[in-house]
Amino acid sequence: MDIKETLPIFKNNPDLIYLDNAASTQKPQSVIDGVSDFIANNYANIHRWDYELSERSEELYLQSKSIVAEFLNCKASEIIYSYNSTYCVNLIAQSLVNSDILKKWDTVLLGIREHHANIIPRQILSQRFWFNIRFINIDDNYEIDRDDLQTKYDDTVKVVSIWHVSNVTGKIYDVKKIKSYLRDNTFFMIDGSQSFPNFQIDVQDIWCDCFIFTGHKVMAETGIWVTYLKKEYIKTLQPMISGGGAIQDVDQDGFTTPNTLEKFEAGTPNIIWAVSLLKALEYIKSIWWIDAVRKHEQELASYILPKFAALSDKVQLIWPKTNDRVAVFSFFIPNHSNFNNVWEFFASKNIAIRCGGHCAYPLHKDINIPWTCRMSAYIYNNKSDIDSFFQTLSELID
């Protein structure tokens, strides 16, 4: 099966070479049709229903969580939906403060290669609640510096929050190994924005307390973000916000919240985009599960790396190794100060890439490279796309 034929974006834009998948992925026709069918035939608000349309709508919402749980190897009752990565990190970070798990003079450990979504919410809260933030360094091979981790992981550390895969280097980090260094009472949170779309995730094997990912990077629509939260924390954490649908009882003196995930989903949830995630994961299952995505990406990575190596005297690839990576490649052209010229040149050839700091300024500053350009492949990209990219890159540097 030609995967591209299942995505109308390529039929409607026949000259498009889309290599910006780390930012967002394109949508199969089955996802588009599934959402349209839901809106046309089954849409209604959910919870506390007493009519058939609302019942059908809620059933699809619950099916969406069930298939996510299947992919993550957890229970649907441990899946929380929200709107985007920034909201999700804020939700968990604020809830940890509200529940006194993170208090004054405590410490949060983050990786130096984190996305801003995992950094800025912590920095804002730390200014108000007086906890500390430390960054774990990377070594010359872009691995987590384990000596630095062990040095900084003292008794004050209550939260460790890291990205599973760097959105700059494509490097897959051994989160299970990192977990082995941590005490049982340390809240361990993993951002899987770049990992969930690309390979199998088992939260029981990783042994994390919280795992998050976004739907639009796995061919669903924007506006649906997933949080796996271990059951014990669903019971004990106090949510960042509350309101309709998130309470057990309310009177003039106050309110009580349930010990279920509903307390984290105040207000009307994003039902439509939850259905889009259901349809996207059904699509992935139809193309031989997530293993097919992983195998295809590894084949593309093996094809891409020698081509970058052939240009190594003119282009600097950030972390070029083949093992433990997804098909995300960031590069820098030495002595070229304006990255706008790079992406504009690619855009003139109908090739979509991304240039800049990729919301990872601390990493770029740490490696002393002000900007990078990033090409990222996915299941629907092929060798012809890669050949066009490198032809254009060669023309640019010449």
C-alpha positions, 0 to 999 in steps of 0.5 A, a space after each residue: 500500500 502506498 501510504 501517501 495515497 491515503 492522505 488527501 494533502 498529497 493529492 491536493 498538493 502533488 508537488 509537496 514534499 513534507 518533511 516537517 513531521 516533528 512539528 505536526 503530521 498530515 491526516 489520512 482520509 479515514 481520520 477526516 471522514 471519521 471526524 466528519 461522520 461523527 459531527 454529522 451523525 453522532 455529535 452531542 455533549 457527553 456525561 449525564 446523558 439521557 438520550 441516544 445521541 449523547 450516549 453514542 457520542 460518549 461511547 466514541 469518546 470512551 473508545 478513544 481512551 480505550 485505544 490509547 490505553 491499548 497503545 500505552 499498556 495502561 487502563 483507560 481510567 488512567 487517561 486524561 485528555 487536554 488541549 496541548 503540551 503547554 496546557 498539559 505540563 501546566 496542569 500537572 506542574 500546578 497540580 503537584 504544587 496544589 497537592 504539596 508534593 512540590 513545596 518551597 525549597 524542593 527541586 525539579 530536575 529537567 534535561 538541558 535538551 527540553 522543549 520550552 513547554 517543559 521548562 517555562 511552566 516550571 520557571 513561572 511556578 518556581 518564582 511564585 512557590 520558591 522551588 528550585 530548577 536544575 538542568 541535567 547536562 548532556 555529554 559529548 555524545 548527546 547522552 544524558 550525563 549520568 554523573 551529572 544526574 547523580 550529582 544533582 539528584 539529591 534529597 531535595 529533588 521531588 520531580 524529574 521531568 524529561 523528554 523521551 526523544 529530542 525534537 532537535 537531535 532525534 535522540 531516544 533517551 533511555 528513560 528506563 535507565 534514568 528511572 532506575 536512579 530515582 527514589 520511589 517517591 520522586 514523581 517521574 514525568 516523560 514527554 512523549 511528543 516525539 516518541 509515541 508517534 514513532 515506536 511502541 510505548 509501554 508505560 509499565 515497562 518504563 515505570 513512569 508516573 506520568 507520560 504525555 503526548 499530542 494527537 496532532 503528531 500522530 495524524 490526529 487533529 490539533 487540540 487533543 493532548 493525552 496524559 497517562 497518570 498513574 492511578 495513585 496520583 489520579 486519586 491524590 493530586 488536586 487539579 489545576 482548575 475545576 468547574 463543571 463536570 469535575 466535582 462531586 458536590 457543591 454548596 455555598 460553603 465549598 465543593 468536593 472533587 471525585 477521586 477519578 480522572 474526571 476532576 482533571 477534565 473540567 468543562 466540556 472536553 474536546 470530544 470531536 478531536 478525541 474522535 480524531 485520535 481514535 480514528 488516527 490510532 485505528 489507521 495506524 493499527 490498519 497499517 500493521 501497528 506501530 512497528 511498521 512506522 518504526 521499521 520504515 523510519 529506521 530504513 529512512 534513517 539508514 538512507 539519510 545518514 550517509 547522504 549527510 556524511 557526504 556533505 560533512 565538510 559543508 553541513 554540520 549534522 547534530 548528533 549523527 549516530 544511527 542507533 537510538 534515534 527517530 527520523 529527525 535530523 537537525 543541521 547547521 551550515 557553518 558561516 551562514 548566519 541567516 537561517 531564513 534564507 535556508 527555509 525560504 530556499 527549500 520552500 521555493 522548491 515546495 519542500 517543507 522543513 523548519 528552521 530556528 531554535 525549535 523551542 529548545 533554546 537551552 540546548 542550542 546555547 549549550 552546544 553553542 549553535 544559534 540555530 538549526 534547520 530540521 527535516 523530519 520524516 514519517 510513515 508516508 515519506 519515501 526515498 524520493 522525498 529524501 533525494 529531493 531534499 538532498 538535491 535542494 540542500 546541495 544546490 543551496 550550499 553550492 
